[in-house]
Amino acid sequence: MKKIFLFLLLATAMICGCQPRMSLFPDGTDPLIEKTIQGEASDKVLVISIDGTISDQPKKGLFAARPSLVQEVSARLKLAEKDQDIKALVLKINSPGGSVTASDILYNELMMFKKKTGAKIVVSMMDVAASGGYYVSLPADEIMAHPTTLTGSIGVIFIRPKIDGLMDKIGVSIEVSKSGRNKDMGFPFKPDTPEQKAIIDSIITNYANRFKTLVQKHRTITKANMDQISTAQIFSADGAVKAGLVDSIGYIPDAVAKACELAGISNDSKVITYKRKTYPNDTLYNSASSQVSAPALINIDAGYLMPPKAGFHFLWYPAAQ
């Protein structure tokens, strides 16, 4: 029935010779629109959602691509920089992390936003704010976890497929000509040499040390707790508070109230968000940045069904599946 309706709709548009602007295949080209969620005072608190795996790659659908998470967040920050009424930012994070570079870009964008505007930042963690999801939380003046949040996983993982054993079983080989002995480092069709494993380990150590250095820069954490955090374990909300990774436990309205308190503005300040489409009866819990009016069959983003792209990640891998 949905396919028939879609066919009739498109056929009608072609017969009429008109080209109405429809949102059947959203691609993120609609302009960002300010939407007031609550409050009436002149000062504003902006809410931005960081939802899903952190990547700078566009989200590909069947007929269109939508902006990457990095692009969507940075676009909102750039727009917010122009509004002097925005005194605080609430980051609603529900992410297991993502690539090392994408996570670091968002961290830097938030640091620059804070420097340019002087706005206070409060993080409100949802289900998961782990690894890169925690990395981007570090610029915050207050990190608040939901009572059931999982966070932590302060570390790096290098993901790449290895199918050399399968190739041996089916009797197929891959021949590689290379200019240096380590040019095929990480190649999926052969095991890494001891030298290559040592090189990979040194890169992981470098990225992990950067992560831990930033944690120590932004947080007050004892050596004993830092030793525990460095194992890259995951923490419950209560455990994260005890370890010093999180300041408090609360819900999104609590995070908004804390943002108003830190910014020294009224509790009735406007709470706004930026959307590419308007939503009736919108709330703080709406993480969508644009409205998809087409059936799910039409615009498919099946990236979550596939393993993350090979490379180095600030990622809690189990939550990315």
C-alpha positions as CSV (number, residue, x, y, z in Angstrom):
1,M,0.0,0.0,0.0
2,K,2.8,2.4,0.9
3,K,4.5,1.7,-2.5
4,I,1.3,2.3,-4.4
5,F,0.7,5.6,-2.5
6,L,4.3,6.7,-3.3
7,F,3.9,5.8,-7.0
8,L,0.6,7.7,-7.3
9,L,2.1,10.8,-5.6
10,L,5.1,10.9,-7.9
11,A,3.0,10.2,-11.0
12,T,0.6,13.0,-10.1
13,A,3.4,15.5,-9.8
14,M,4.8,14.5,-13.2
15,I,1.4,14.7,-14.9
16,C,0.7,18.1,-13.5
17,G,4.0,19.4,-14.8
18,C,4.8,20.8,-11.3
19,Q,7.6,20.1,-9.0
20,P,6.5,20.6,-5.4
21,R,9.1,20.6,-2.7
22,M,8.5,17.4,-0.8
23,S,10.4,15.8,2.1
24,L,10.2,12.3,0.8
25,F,13.9,11.9,0.8
26,P,15.4,14.3,3.4
27,D,19.0,15.2,2.8
28,G,19.7,17.8,5.4
29,T,19.5,20.7,3.0
30,D,16.7,22.4,4.9
31,P,17.9,25.4,6.9
32,L,18.1,25.1,10.7
33,I,15.1,26.6,12.5
34,E,15.1,27.8,16.1
35,K,12.4,26.1,18.1
36,T,11.5,27.1,21.6
37,I,10.8,24.2,23.9
38,Q,9.9,26.0,27.1
39,G,10.5,29.3,29.0
40,E,9.7,32.9,28.2
41,A,12.7,35.0,29.5
42,S,15.0,36.7,27.1
43,D,18.1,34.6,27.9
44,K,18.4,31.3,26.1
45,V,19.7,27.8,26.8
46,L,20.5,25.8,23.7
47,V,20.0,22.0,23.6
48,I,22.1,20.0,21.1
49,S,21.8,16.2,20.8
50,I,24.9,14.0,20.1
51,D,23.1,10.8,19.2
52,G,24.7,7.6,17.7
53,T,28.2,6.8,16.5
54,I,30.4,9.9,16.2
55,S,31.6,10.2,12.5
56,D,32.4,12.8,9.9
57,Q,31.0,10.6,7.2
58,P,27.5,11.5,5.7
59,K,24.7,9.2,6.6
60,K,23.8,7.4,3.4
61,G,20.2,6.5,2.6
62,L,18.7,4.7,-0.4
63,F,18.0,7.9,-2.3
64,A,19.8,10.7,-0.4
65,A,22.6,11.4,2.1
66,R,22.2,13.4,5.3
67,P,24.9,15.4,7.0
68,S,27.3,13.6,9.3
69,L,27.0,14.0,13.1
70,V,30.1,16.2,13.1
71,Q,28.5,18.5,10.5
72,E,25.2,18.7,12.3
73,V,26.7,19.6,15.6
74,S,29.2,22.0,14.3
75,A,26.5,23.8,12.2
76,R,24.4,24.3,15.3
77,L,27.4,25.7,17.2
78,K,28.3,28.1,14.4
79,L,24.7,29.3,14.3
80,A,24.6,29.7,18.1
81,E,27.8,31.8,18.1
82,K,25.8,34.6,16.4
83,D,23.1,34.7,19.1
84,Q,24.2,36.7,22.1
85,D,21.1,35.7,24.0
86,I,22.4,32.1,24.3
87,K,24.1,31.9,27.7
88,A,24.3,28.2,28.2
89,L,24.5,25.0,26.2
90,V,23.1,21.6,27.2
91,L,24.6,18.6,25.3
92,K,22.3,15.6,25.4
93,I,24.7,12.7,24.7
94,N,23.7,9.2,23.8
95,S,26.7,7.8,22.0
96,P,29.2,4.9,22.4
97,G,31.8,7.0,20.7
98,G,33.3,6.9,17.2
99,S,36.4,7.6,15.3
100,V,39.4,9.2,17.0
101,T,39.4,12.2,14.6
102,A,35.7,12.8,14.6
103,S,35.6,12.8,18.4
104,D,38.5,15.1,18.6
105,I,36.9,17.5,16.1
106,L,33.8,17.8,18.2
107,Y,35.9,18.3,21.4
108,N,37.7,21.2,19.6
109,E,34.5,22.7,18.3
110,L,33.0,22.8,21.8
111,M,36.2,24.3,23.2
112,M,36.2,27.0,20.6
113,F,32.4,27.7,21.1
114,K,33.0,28.1,24.8
115,K,36.0,30.4,24.2
116,K,34.1,32.6,21.7
117,T,30.8,32.9,23.6
118,G,31.6,32.5,27.3
119,A,28.6,30.2,27.4
120,K,28.4,27.5,30.1
121,I,28.2,23.9,29.0
122,V,26.3,21.1,30.8
123,V,26.3,17.6,29.6
124,S,23.3,15.4,30.1
125,M,24.2,11.7,29.5
126,M,21.5,9.3,28.4
127,D,21.8,5.5,27.9
128,V,25.5,5.6,26.9
129,A,28.1,8.3,26.8
130,A,31.2,6.1,26.5
131,S,34.7,6.5,25.0
132,G,34.3,9.2,22.3
133,G,30.9,10.0,23.8
134,Y,32.8,10.9,27.0
135,Y,35.7,12.6,25.1
136,V,33.3,15.2,23.7
137,S,31.9,15.8,27.2
138,L,35.2,17.1,28.6
139,P,34.7,20.8,27.8
140,A,31.6,20.8,30.0
141,D,31.4,22.9,33.2
142,E,29.1,20.1,34.6
143,I,28.7,16.5,33.6
144,M,25.4,15.0,34.7
145,A,24.6,11.4,34.1
146,H,21.1,9.9,33.9
147,P,20.7,7.4,36.8
148,T,21.0,4.5,34.4
149,T,23.8,5.9,32.2
150,L,26.8,3.8,31.2
151,T,30.0,5.8,30.6
152,G,33.7,5.5,30.8
153,S,35.6,3.2,28.3
154,I,38.5,5.7,28.3
155,G,40.7,4.2,25.7
156,V,41.3,3.4,22.0
157,I,40.5,0.4,19.9
158,F,42.0,-0.4,16.5
159,I,39.4,-2.3,14.4
160,R,40.2,-4.1,11.1
161,P,39.0,-7.3,9.6
162,K,41.3,-10.3,9.3
163,I,40.4,-13.0,6.9
164,D,43.7,-14.7,6.1
165,G,42.6,-17.9,7.8
166,L,39.5,-18.0,5.5
167,M,41.6,-17.4,2.4
168,D,43.8,-20.4,3.4
169,K,40.8,-22.6,3.8
170,I,39.3,-21.8,0.4
171,G,42.7,-21.9,-1.4
172,V,42.8,-18.3,-2.5
173,S,45.8,-16.0,-2.0
174,I,46.4,-12.3,-2.5
175,E,49.7,-11.1,-4.0
176,V,50.9,-7.7,-2.9
177,S,53.8,-5.7,-4.4
178,K,54.9,-2.9,-2.1
179,S,57.6,-0.2,-1.7
180,G,58.3,-0.8,2.0
181,R,57.9,-3.7,4.3
182,N,55.2,-2.0,6.3
183,K,53.2,-0.7,3.4
184,D,50.6,-3.5,3.9
185,M,50.4,-3.0,7.7
186,G,46.9,-4.0,8.8
187,F,46.2,-5.7,5.5
188,P,43.2,-8.1,6.1
189,F,44.6,-10.9,4.0
190,K,47.7,-11.5,6.1
191,P,48.7,-11.5,9.7
192,D,50.7,-8.5,11.0
193,T,54.4,-9.0,11.6
194,P,55.8,-8.4,15.1
195,E,57.2,-5.1,13.9
196,Q,53.8,-4.0,12.6
197,K,52.0,-5.0,15.8
198,A,54.5,-2.9,17.7
199,I,53.8,0.1,15.5
200,I,50.1,-0.3,15.9
201,D,50.5,-0.6,19.7
202,S,52.6,2.6,19.7
203,I,49.8,4.5,17.8
204,I,47.2,3.2,20.2
205,T,49.3,4.3,23.2
206,N,49.7,7.8,21.7
207,Y,46.0,8.3,21.2
208,A,45.2,6.7,24.6
209,N,47.7,9.0,26.3
210,R,46.0,12.1,24.7
211,F,42.6,10.9,25.9
212,K,43.8,10.4,29.5
213,T,45.7,13.7,29.5
214,L,42.6,15.5,28.5
215,V,40.6,13.7,31.2
216,Q,43.2,14.8,33.8
217,K,43.1,18.4,32.4
218,H,39.4,18.8,32.7
219,R,38.6,16.6,35.7
220,T,39.9,16.3,39.3
221,I,40.7,12.6,39.6
222,T,42.9,10.8,42.2
223,K,45.8,8.6,41.0
224,A,44.0,5.4,42.2
225,N,40.9,6.3,40.3
226,M,42.9,7.2,37.2
227,D,44.6,3.8,37.3
228,Q,41.2,2.2,37.3
229,I,39.9,4.5,34.5
230,S,43.0,3.7,32.4
231,T,41.8,0.1,32.2
232,A,39.1,1.4,29.8
233,Q,36.4,-0.2,31.8
234,I,32.7,0.9,31.6
235,F,31.1,2.6,34.7
236,S,27.5,2.9,35.9
237,A,26.4,6.4,36.8
238,D,27.1,5.9,40.5
239,G,30.5,4.4,39.7
240,A,31.4,7.3,37.4
241,V,30.6,9.8,40.2
242,K,32.8,7.9,42.6
243,A,35.6,7.7,40.0
244,G,35.4,11.5,39.3
245,L,34.2,11.2,35.7
246,V,30.8,12.6,36.4
247,D,29.7,15.5,38.7
248,S,26.1,14.5,39.5
249,I,23.2,12.4,38.6
250,G,19.9,13.8,37.2
251,Y,17.5,14.1,34.4
252,I,17.4,16.5,31.4
253,P,15.3,19.1,33.3
254,D,17.9,19.0,36.0
255,A,20.7,19.6,33.5
256,V,18.7,22.6,32.1
257,A,18.3,24.0,35.7
258,K,22.0,23.5,36.3
259,A,22.9,25.3,33.1
260,C,20.7,28.3,34.1
261,E,22.4,28.3,37.6
262,L,25.9,28.3,36.2
263,A,25.1,31.0,33.6
264,G,23.4,33.1,36.3
265,I,20.2,33.4,34.3
266,S,16.5,32.9,35.1
267,N,15.1,29.4,35.5
268,D,12.4,30.6,33.1
269,S,15.0,31.3,30.3
270,K,14.0,30.1,26.9
271,V,15.1,26.5,26.2
272,I,15.7,26.3,22.5
273,T,16.9,23.8,19.9
274,Y,17.7,23.9,16.2
275,K,15.7,21.6,13.9
276,R,15.5,21.3,10.1
277,K,11.7,20.7,10.4
278,T,9.2,21.8,13.0
279,Y,7.6,19.3,15.3
280,P,4.2,19.7,17.0
281,N,4.4,19.4,20.8
282,D,8.2,19.2,20.7
283,T,10.0,18.3,24.0
284,L,13.6,18.1,25.4
285,Y,13.6,14.4,24.6
286,N,13.4,14.7,20.8
287,S,16.8,14.0,19.4
288,A,15.9,14.1,15.8
289,S,17.3,17.0,13.8
290,S,15.0,16.7,10.8
291,Q,11.6,15.1,10.1
292,V,11.4,12.1,7.9
293,S,8.0,11.9,6.4
294,A,8.7,9.0,4.0
295,P,8.2,5.4,5.0
296,A,11.3,3.8,6.6
297,L,11.6,1.6,3.5
298,I,12.3,4.7,1.4
299,N,15.2,6.2,3.3
300,I,17.4,3.5,4.8
301,D,20.4,4.2,7.0
302,A,21.7,0.7,7.7
303,G,25.1,1.7,8.8
304,Y,24.5,0.4,12.3
305,L,24.2,-3.1,10.9
306,M,27.8,-3.0,9.7
307,P,31.0,-3.0,11.8
308,P,32.7,0.4,12.2
309,K,35.1,1.4,9.4
310,A,38.6,0.0,9.9
311,G,40.7,2.4,11.9
312,F,41.4,3.8,15.3
313,H,38.3,4.6,17.4
314,F,37.4,6.1,20.7
315,L,34.5,3.6,20.9
316,W,32.8,1.2,23.3
317,Y,32.4,-1.4,20.6
318,P,29.5,-3.5,22.2
319,A,27.2,-0.5,22.2
320,A,28.0,0.3,18.6
321,Q,26.3,-3.0,17.3
